[in-house]
Amino acid sequence: MGHSPTQHGTGTGYAHPGGESAVEARGLGKQYRRGWALRDVSFRLPAGRVCGLVGPNGAGKSTLMSLATYMIRPTTGSLRVFGAEPGTREAVLRTAFLTQEKPLFRRFTVAETLRLGRELNPRWDQGIAEGIVRAGQVPMEAKIGTLSGGQRTRVAFALAFGKRPDLLILDEPMSDLDPLVRRELMATLITEAAQHGTTVLVSSHMLAELQYICDYLLVIANGGLRLAGEVSELRAAHALFTAPANSSPAALAPHTVIGSRDSRPGEGRPGEGRPGVLARLGGPVEYGTQAEPPTLEELLLAYLEAPDAPPLIAPSARVGDIHDILTHDRQKAVTA
């Protein structure tokens, strides 16, 4: 699903080893009266990825999405969408944003709503928009105000997909849908992203479902970036130690413990993962009876429960050109 490198990139004159950046933030910060919602956030989201944006309520997820769509402006730093500043014609034409509220004109019919999308978007795809609506048996002549919450969500999805964006930003888009409809729309999301190389940034609290749609990850806590990179990169950098003996600090050295879960009888809850100690690897580990690769859900839960854990920004998520990254890796190797 990745795109080829282009001149958009980072503006440094060198192609990034991960290809074109769909979103790139450098020292990004946003301050409100109550304090900093985001502070000193730097990352890149390579084009063509389906990225999960995860964090507790109030962590800064909505602020980040609002900055990317020019709904608010940063206090410090910068953010670019395919190399363009948010709010410029290039960025607006290439981005679609679906908020939790899914604002639609209640007096418009479904057909009128799709016509509005067609009139406002030069890359509009009427076929995909109508297909999403008709798959839910939503009457085209029905007024938006008469639809159920799930039906309005479907129409909002049709508008977002019909725009044919290069970057689709979704803020908790499926929280009001039943599981079957949610699964159907997620399948549509993955299919469309794969076929058209669309970059998707989706914020969701449904951790178990993210592992089936996301190949990239951004985790935010306390206004800062805690994890960023390919899901495979981040999982490979951690292990879940399940044997009791491995819970002692000596047995876990040289690894960094992120969090642990007890195995008390009768207290396990669905979706919480296996009992054990999740650690960031500081050396080689042999997977087997005592250590296993963590699932994405186990990894996310550990970091959400330990917001002060040291951040991990994988190479593909680091900003800068290839020389910046190679220099960083050489310095890291020397000091290790």
JOCOR-V897122 format. One record per pair of residues at least 12 apart in sequence whose ideal C-beta (glycine too) atoms are under 8 Angstrom apart, sorted by the first residue. I is the first residue (numbers start at 0). GAP is how many residues later the second one is. D is the distance in Angstrom with one decimal. If there is no record, write none. Layout:
# JOCOR-V897122
I_GAP_D ; I_GAP_D
This chain:
# JOCOR-V897122
0_47_4.0 ; 0_48_6.9 ; 0_49_7.7 ; 0_192_6.4 ; 0_193_5.6 ; 0_196_5.8 ; 0_214_7.9 ; 1_16_7.9 ; 1_17_5.3 ; 1_44_6.4 ; 1_45_6.6 ; 1_46_4.3 ; 1_47_7.5 ; 1_195_7.7 ; 2_16_5.8 ; 2_17_4.9 ; 2_44_4.0 ; 2_45_5.1 ; 2_194_5.7 ; 3_15_6.5 ; 3_16_7.2 ; 4_14_5.0 ; 4_15_5.6 ; 5_14_5.1 ; 6_76_7.7 ; 7_12_5.8 ; 7_13_7.2 ; 7_74_5.0 ; 7_75_3.1 ; 7_76_7.5 ; 8_12_6.3 ; 8_74_6.5 ; 8_312_7.9 ; 9_14_6.4 ; 9_34_7.6 ; 9_73_7.9 ; 9_309_6.7 ; 9_310_6.6 ; 9_311_5.7 ; 10_69_7.9 ; 10_72_6.4 ; 11_308_7.2 ; 11_309_4.0 ; 11_312_7.9 ; 12_308_7.2 ; 13_307_3.7 ; 13_308_5.3 ; 13_309_6.5 ; 14_306_7.8 ; 14_307_7.0 ; 15_28_7.0 ; 15_30_7.8 ; 15_304_7.8 ; 15_305_6.4 ; 15_306_6.4 ; 15_309_8.0 ; 16_298_7.4 ; 16_299_7.6 ; 16_305_5.2 ; 16_308_6.6 ; 17_26_7.2 ; 17_28_4.4 ; 17_297_7.8 ; 17_298_4.4 ; 18_27_5.5 ; 18_28_6.3 ; 18_29_7.7 ; 19_26_7.1 ; 19_27_4.4 ; 19_62_7.1 ; 20_23_4.5 ; 20_24_6.7 ; 20_25_6.4 ; 20_26_6.7 ; 20_59_7.3 ; 20_61_7.4 ; 20_62_7.3 ; 21_23_5.1 ; 21_24_6.7 ; 21_25_4.3 ; 21_26_7.6 ; 21_27_7.4 ; 21_59_7.0 ; 21_60_6.1 ; 21_144_7.1 ; 21_145_5.3 ; 21_177_3.9 ; 21_179_8.0 ; 22_20_7.9 ; 22_21_7.0 ; 22_22_4.3 ; 22_45_6.0 ; 22_56_6.9 ; 22_57_7.3 ; 22_58_5.9 ; 22_144_7.0 ; 22_176_7.6 ; 22_178_6.9 ; 23_19_7.5 ; 23_20_4.5 ; 23_21_7.4 ; 23_55_7.1 ; 23_56_5.0 ; 23_59_7.9 ; 23_295_5.8 ; 24_16_5.4 ; 24_17_5.8 ; 24_18_5.6 ; 24_19_7.7 ; 24_39_7.9 ; 24_52_6.7 ; 24_53_7.2 ; 24_54_4.7 ; 24_55_8.0 ; 24_294_7.3 ; 25_16_5.3 ; 25_51_5.5 ; 25_52_5.3 ; 25_53_7.8 ; 25_293_5.5 ; 26_13_5.7 ; 26_14_7.6 ; 26_15_5.9 ; 26_49_6.0 ; 26_50_3.5 ; 26_51_7.3 ; 27_12_7.6 ; 27_13_4.4 ; 27_14_6.9 ; 27_36_7.8 ; 27_39_6.8 ; 27_46_5.6 ; 27_48_7.1 ; 27_49_4.0 ; 27_50_6.9 ; 27_51_5.5 ; 28_12_7.0 ; 28_45_6.3 ; 28_46_5.1 ; 28_47_3.8 ; 28_48_5.5 ; 29_30_7.6 ; 29_33_5.2 ; 29_37_6.4 ; 29_42_6.7 ; 29_44_5.6 ; 29_45_5.3 ; 30_44_4.4 ; 30_45_7.9 ; 35_39_8.0 ; 35_187_5.2 ; 36_23_4.9 ; 36_26_4.3 ; 36_186_5.8 ; 37_22_4.4 ; 37_25_5.3 ; 37_26_6.3 ; 37_29_7.7 ; 37_182_7.6 ; 37_185_5.1 ; 37_186_7.7 ; 38_37_7.8 ; 38_184_5.0 ; 38_185_6.3 ; 39_36_7.7 ; 39_37_7.4 ; 39_184_7.0 ; 40_19_7.8 ; 40_23_7.3 ; 40_36_7.3 ; 40_179_7.7 ; 40_182_8.0 ; 40_183_6.7 ; 40_184_5.1 ; 41_35_7.6 ; 41_183_7.4 ; 41_271_7.9 ; 41_276_7.8 ; 41_277_5.1 ; 42_175_6.5 ; 42_182_5.9 ; 42_185_4.7 ; 42_270_6.6 ; 42_274_5.0 ; 42_275_7.5 ; 42_276_6.6 ; 43_272_7.8 ; 43_273_5.9 ; 43_274_6.9 ; 43_275_5.2 ; 44_154_6.7 ; 44_156_6.7 ; 44_171_6.6 ; 44_173_7.2 ; 44_272_7.4 ; 45_153_7.9 ; 45_170_7.3 ; 45_270_6.2 ; 46_35_7.3 ; 46_119_7.4 ; 46_150_7.2 ; 46_152_5.2 ; 47_145_7.8 ; 47_149_4.9 ; 47_150_7.6 ; 47_151_5.9 ; 48_150_5.9 ; 48_151_7.5 ; 48_166_5.8 ; 48_167_4.0 ; 48_181_7.9 ; 49_139_7.5 ; 49_140_6.9 ; 49_143_5.5 ; 49_149_7.8 ; 49_150_4.5 ; 49_152_7.2 ; 49_163_5.7 ; 49_164_5.2 ; 49_165_5.7 ; 49_166_6.6 ; 50_148_7.4 ; 50_149_6.6 ; 50_150_5.0 ; 50_151_7.1 ; 50_163_6.3 ; 50_164_7.9 ; 50_165_3.9 ; 50_166_6.6 ; 50_167_6.1 ; 51_150_6.0 ; 51_151_7.9 ; 51_152_6.6 ; 51_158_4.3 ; 51_161_7.7 ; 51_162_3.9 ; 51_164_7.2 ; 51_165_5.3 ; 51_166_7.2 ; 52_12_7.4 ; 52_148_5.8 ; 52_149_6.6 ; 52_150_4.3 ; 52_151_7.8 ; 52_165_5.0 ; 52_167_7.2 ; 53_149_7.5 ; 53_150_7.3 ; 53_153_7.1 ; 53_156_7.2 ; 53_163_7.0 ; 53_164_7.2 ; 53_165_5.0 ; 53_166_7.4 ; 53_246_5.6 ; 53_250_7.2 ; 54_164_6.1 ; 54_165_3.9 ; 54_166_5.5 ; 54_171_8.0 ; 54_249_7.3 ; 55_165_6.4 ; 55_248_6.2 ; 55_251_7.6 ; 58_161_4.6 ; 58_162_5.3 ; 58_163_6.8 ; 58_164_7.0 ; 59_160_5.0 ; 59_163_4.9 ; 59_164_8.0 ; 60_110_7.7 ; 60_142_4.9 ; 60_159_5.8 ; 61_109_6.3 ; 61_141_7.4 ; 63_156_6.9 ; 64_32_6.9 ; 64_104_5.4 ; 64_106_5.6 ; 64_136_7.2 ; 64_138_6.7 ; 66_12_5.4 ; 66_19_6.8 ; 67_13_6.2 ; 67_18_5.9 ; 67_27_7.3 ; 67_29_8.0 ; 67_99_7.9 ; 67_101_6.2 ; 67_133_7.5 ; 68_17_6.3 ; 68_26_6.3 ; 68_28_4.5 ; 68_100_6.4 ; 69_16_3.9 ; 69_17_3.5 ; 69_21_7.3 ; 69_22_7.6 ; 80_13_6.7 ; 80_14_5.9 ; 80_86_6.1 ; 81_12_5.7 ; 81_84_6.5 ; 81_85_7.2 ; 92_28_7.9 ; 92_29_7.1 ; 92_30_7.3 ; 93_71_6.0 ; 93_72_4.2 ; 93_73_5.9 ; 94_70_5.6 ; 94_71_7.4 ; 94_72_4.7 ; 94_73_7.8 ; 94_74_6.7 ; 95_63_7.8 ; 95_64_4.4 ; 95_65_7.8 ; 95_67_4.6 ; 95_69_3.8 ; 95_71_7.4 ; 95_72_5.1 ; 95_73_7.0 ; 96_63_7.8 ; 96_72_4.6 ; 96_74_7.6 ; 97_58_5.7 ; 97_59_6.9 ; 97_61_7.9 ; 97_62_4.7 ; 97_70_7.5 ; 97_71_7.1 ; 97_72_5.0 ; 97_73_6.8 ; 97_75_5.2 ; 98_72_5.0 ; 99_71_5.2 ; 99_72_4.8 ; 99_73_7.6 ; 99_75_7.0 ; 101_50_6.0 ; 101_51_6.0 ; 101_54_3.9 ; 101_71_7.9 ; 103_40_4.8 ; 103_48_6.2 ; 103_51_6.4 ; 103_52_6.3 ; 103_55_7.9 ; 104_39_6.2 ; 105_37_6.9 ; 105_38_5.0 ; 105_39_3.5 ; 106_36_6.2 ; 106_37_7.4 ; 106_38_6.5 ; 107_35_6.9 ; 107_36_5.5 ; 108_31_6.9 ; 108_32_5.5 ; 108_33_6.3 ; 108_34_5.5 ; 108_35_7.4 ; 109_23_6.0 ; 109_28_5.9 ; 109_29_6.8 ; 109_30_4.9 ; 109_31_7.3 ; 109_32_5.7 ; 109_34_6.9 ; 109_37_7.7 ; 109_45_5.7 ; 110_29_4.3 ; 110_30_6.5 ; 112_31_6.3 ; 112_42_6.0 ; 112_46_6.9 ; 113_12_7.0 ; 113_15_5.2 ; 113_16_6.7 ; 113_19_7.2 ; 113_26_7.9 ; 113_41_8.0 ; 113_44_6.5 ; 113_45_7.3 ; 113_48_6.8 ; 116_12_6.5 ; 116_41_7.8 ; 116_42_4.8 ; 116_45_5.2 ; 116_46_6.7 ; 117_44_7.5 ; 120_41_7.1 ; 120_42_4.6 ; 120_43_7.5 ; 122_40_6.7 ; 122_41_4.3 ; 123_38_5.6 ; 123_39_6.5 ; 123_40_6.9 ; 124_36_7.5 ; 124_37_5.4 ; 124_39_5.1 ; 125_36_6.8 ; 127_30_7.7 ; 127_33_5.2 ; 127_34_5.9 ; 127_36_7.8 ; 127_64_7.1 ; 128_29_4.3 ; 128_30_6.9 ; 128_32_6.4 ; 128_33_3.2 ; 129_28_7.4 ; 131_22_6.2 ; 131_25_5.6 ; 131_26_4.2 ; 131_29_6.1 ; 131_53_7.8 ; 131_56_6.5 ; 132_21_6.3 ; 132_22_6.1 ; 132_25_5.0 ; 134_19_7.9 ; 134_49_7.0 ; 135_14_7.7 ; 135_15_6.4 ; 135_18_4.5 ; 135_45_7.0 ; 137_13_5.0 ; 137_16_5.9 ; 137_17_6.6 ; 148_27_4.5 ; 149_26_6.1 ; 149_27_5.2 ; 149_28_6.8 ; 149_31_5.9 ; 152_20_7.0 ; 152_21_7.1 ; 152_23_5.9 ; 152_24_6.0 ; 153_27_7.5 ; 153_31_7.4 ; 155_17_7.8 ; 156_16_7.1 ; 156_28_6.0 ; 156_31_7.7 ; 160_27_7.4 ; 160_31_5.9 ; 163_32_7.0 ; 164_33_6.6 ; 165_31_7.7 ; 165_32_6.4 ; 165_33_6.4 ; 166_31_7.4 ; 166_32_4.8 ; 166_33_7.9 ; 166_34_7.0 ; 167_25_7.7 ; 167_30_5.6 ; 167_31_7.1 ; 167_32_4.9 ; 167_33_7.4 ; 168_31_7.9 ; 168_32_4.8 ; 168_33_7.9 ; 169_30_6.9 ; 169_31_7.1 ; 169_32_4.3 ; 169_33_6.8 ; 169_34_8.0 ; 170_32_5.0 ; 171_31_5.7 ; 171_32_6.1 ; 171_33_7.0 ; 172_12_7.9 ; 172_29_7.0 ; 172_31_7.9 ; 173_12_7.3 ; 173_30_7.5 ; 173_32_7.6 ; 174_30_7.7 ; 181_27_7.5 ; 185_23_6.9 ; 185_26_7.3 ; 185_27_5.5 ; 188_13_7.9 ; 188_24_6.6 ; 189_23_5.7 ; 200_17_7.8 ; 201_12_7.3 ; 206_64_7.2 ; 206_89_7.5 ; 206_90_4.7 ; 206_93_5.1 ; 206_94_6.8 ; 207_63_5.5 ; 207_89_5.4 ; 209_86_6.5 ; 209_87_7.8 ; 209_90_7.6 ; 210_20_7.6 ; 210_84_6.5 ; 210_85_3.8 ; 210_86_6.0 ; 213_17_6.2 ; 213_82_7.5 ; 214_15_6.4 ; 214_16_5.5 ; 214_17_7.6 ; 215_13_7.2 ; 215_14_5.8 ; 215_15_6.5 ; 216_12_6.5 ; 216_13_7.6 ; 216_14_5.5 ; 216_17_6.0 ; 216_79_7.6 ; 216_83_7.9 ; 217_99_7.8 ; 218_81_6.8 ; 218_84_5.5 ; 218_85_7.5 ; 220_82_7.2 ; 220_83_6.9 ; 220_86_3.7 ; 221_85_5.2 ; 221_86_7.8 ; 223_87_7.0 ; 224_86_6.0 ; 224_88_6.8 ; 225_77_5.4 ; 225_81_7.0 ; 225_83_6.7 ; 225_85_5.0 ; 225_86_7.5 ; 226_72_7.8 ; 226_76_5.8 ; 226_84_7.0 ; 226_85_5.5 ; 226_86_7.8 ; 227_84_7.6 ; 227_85_4.8 ; 227_86_6.3 ; 227_89_3.8 ; 228_83_7.4 ; 228_84_6.7 ; 228_85_2.5 ; 228_86_7.4 ; 228_87_5.6 ; 228_88_4.5 ; 229_84_6.3 ; 229_86_5.6 ; 230_65_5.8 ; 232_81_4.2 ; 232_82_7.6 ; 232_83_6.7 ; 233_65_6.4 ; 233_78_6.9 ; 233_80_6.2 ; 234_58_5.6 ; 234_59_6.1 ; 234_60_7.9 ; 234_61_6.8 ; 234_64_6.2 ; 235_57_7.3 ; 236_43_6.0 ; 236_44_5.9 ; 236_75_6.4 ; 236_77_7.5 ; 237_20_7.2 ; 237_40_6.1 ; 237_41_6.6 ; 237_42_5.5 ; 237_43_6.3 ; 237_55_7.6 ; 237_56_5.3 ; 237_61_6.0 ; 238_16_7.3 ; 238_39_7.5 ; 238_40_6.0 ; 238_42_5.8 ; 238_46_5.1 ; 238_48_7.3 ; 238_52_4.6 ; 238_53_6.9 ; 238_54_6.6 ; 238_55_6.9 ; 239_33_7.8 ; 239_34_6.4 ; 239_36_4.9 ; 239_37_7.3 ; 239_38_5.3 ; 239_51_6.8 ; 239_52_5.1 ; 239_53_7.3 ; 239_54_4.5 ; 239_58_6.1 ; 240_35_5.5 ; 240_36_4.6 ; 240_37_7.8 ; 240_38_6.3 ; 240_49_6.3 ; 240_50_5.1 ; 241_32_6.3 ; 241_33_7.0 ; 241_34_3.9 ; 241_47_7.7 ; 241_48_6.4 ; 241_49_7.1 ; 241_50_6.4 ; 242_33_7.9 ; 242_46_6.8 ; 242_47_3.9 ; 242_48_7.9 ; 244_45_7.6 ; 245_30_7.8 ; 245_31_6.4 ; 245_44_5.6 ; 245_45_7.1 ; 246_13_6.8 ; 246_29_7.8 ; 246_30_5.3 ; 251_25_6.6 ; 251_27_5.7 ; 252_29_7.7 ; 253_28_3.8 ; 253_29_5.0 ; 254_24_3.9 ; 254_25_6.3 ; 254_26_5.5 ; 254_27_4.9 ; 254_28_7.1 ; 254_30_7.6 ; 255_23_6.0 ; 255_24_4.3 ; 255_26_6.1 ; 255_53_7.9 ; 255_54_6.8 ; 256_20_5.9 ; 256_21_7.6 ; 256_22_5.0 ; 257_20_5.0 ; 257_21_6.2 ; 257_22_6.0 ; 257_44_4.7 ; 257_45_6.5 ; 257_48_5.5 ; 257_51_5.0 ; 258_18_7.6 ; 258_19_5.4 ; 258_42_7.7 ; 258_43_4.0 ; 258_44_7.7 ; 258_46_5.3 ; 258_47_4.7 ; 258_50_7.6 ; 259_16_6.9 ; 259_17_4.4 ; 259_18_7.1 ; 260_12_6.6 ; 260_13_7.4 ; 260_14_4.8 ; 260_15_6.4 ; 261_13_6.0 ; 262_12_3.3 ; 262_13_7.8 ; 270_26_6.7 ; 271_29_6.7 ; 272_21_7.5 ; 272_22_6.4 ; 272_24_5.9 ; 272_25_3.7 ; 272_28_6.0 ; 273_18_7.7 ; 273_24_6.9 ; 277_16_5.7 ; 277_20_6.3 ; 277_21_7.0 ; 277_24_4.2 ; 279_30_7.7 ; 279_32_6.6 ; 314_14_7.2
